[in-house]
Amino acid sequence: MGSELDRRAFRDLSYGLYIVTSREGNRLNGQIVNTVIQVTSDPPRVAVIINKKNLTHEFITQSGVFGVSVLDDTTTMTFIGPFGFRSGRDGDKFAGVPFKKGSTGVPLVTEHSLSLLEAKVIDCVDLGTHSLFVGDVVSSEVLKTGNPLTYHFYHEVLKGKSPPNAPTFMSHQPL
């Protein structure tokens, strides 16, 4: 019982990087996440984990829908910045960003995206600081082939940091 928690070990878990989006009426928002997983194949369901402080969490909770854009490894820090380090409460993250509205009305980011998914929430699990939203996939589309952007590539090659609301944030790291 004397073992210590070395949070660096969590960096060895394999993650992708995604933009998860939602809407509230005509208001749109989205954020970078590293946790999108397929949970069943029949019916097709995915889960996303979102910090409760984030506007995207509020929008998913209210609208019951979310979108996922699977980013490719050509994604730049300049492109990630507004979705990862700025709140939608402070401005429009979609200004100048190519996207289309899905059948549920969520914005689906098309730039730097390999594929798109839309889901309707069927369950929500309270994780304390975060919520895990499980959704039935109502549409999906492959835009192009390529390599998905991984969290490892983001940290090691792009030299990206984890923002404070990320589940992988380490308080001792400089932003």
URNOR-V750208 format. One record per residue. N is the residue number from 0. D_FIRST is the distance of its C-alpha to the first C-alpha in Angstrom with 2 decimals. Layout:
((N D_FIRST) (N D_FIRST))
This chain:
((0 0.00) (1 3.76) (2 5.59) (3 8.59) (4 11.01) (5 14.18) (6 16.84) (7 19.28) (8 17.82) (9 19.48) (10 22.78) (11 22.72) (12 23.13) (13 26.85) (14 28.83) (15 32.47) (16 34.14) (17 36.42) (18 38.60) (19 38.10) (20 41.12) (21 42.54) (22 45.47) (23 46.65) (24 50.38) (25 51.80) (26 48.89) (27 46.72) (28 43.30) (29 40.75) (30 37.64) (31 35.62) (32 32.53) (33 30.25) (34 29.37) (35 32.25) (36 31.72) (37 34.12) (38 32.78) (39 35.80) (40 39.00) (41 41.30) (42 41.67) (43 40.51) (44 37.72) (45 35.52) (46 32.73) (47 32.20) (48 29.57) (49 31.12) (50 29.99) (51 31.57) (52 33.12) (53 35.17) (54 38.80) (55 38.29) (56 35.93) (57 38.72) (58 41.31) (59 39.44) (60 38.78) (61 42.48) (62 44.16) (63 41.95) (64 42.46) (65 40.86) (66 41.79) (67 39.94) (68 41.43) (69 39.74) (70 40.17) (71 41.38) (72 40.53) (73 43.71) (74 42.27) (75 42.53) (76 40.53) (77 43.72) (78 43.66) (79 39.94) (80 40.25) (81 41.94) (82 39.73) (83 36.45) (84 37.07) (85 39.77) (86 39.97) (87 42.68) (88 43.47) (89 44.94) (90 47.13) (91 48.06) (92 45.63) (93 48.18) (94 51.05) (95 52.23) (96 49.66) (97 51.17) (98 50.00) (99 51.49) (100 51.06) (101 49.80) (102 51.16) (103 48.75) (104 49.83) (105 46.62) (106 47.19) (107 46.23) (108 46.00) (109 48.08) (110 47.87) (111 45.24) (112 44.34) (113 44.29) (114 44.21) (115 44.16) (116 42.85) (117 43.56) (118 41.77) (119 42.29) (120 39.22) (121 38.63) (122 35.20) (123 32.81) (124 29.11) (125 27.67) (126 24.47) (127 24.37) (128 25.72) (129 27.26) (130 29.25) (131 29.48) (132 33.19) (133 34.33) (134 37.98) (135 40.77) (136 42.26) (137 45.93) (138 47.03) (139 45.93) (140 47.79) (141 47.39) (142 49.08) (143 48.78) (144 46.94) (145 44.64) (146 41.05) (147 38.54) (148 36.92) (149 33.23) (150 30.56) (151 30.08) (152 33.84) (153 33.78) (154 31.21) (155 32.38) (156 36.14) (157 37.04) (158 34.55) (159 33.69) (160 31.04) (161 29.10) (162 30.74) (163 28.80) (164 29.11) (165 27.74) (166 24.46) (167 23.57) (168 24.59) (169 22.64) (170 23.79) (171 24.07) (172 26.56) (173 30.24) (174 32.31))
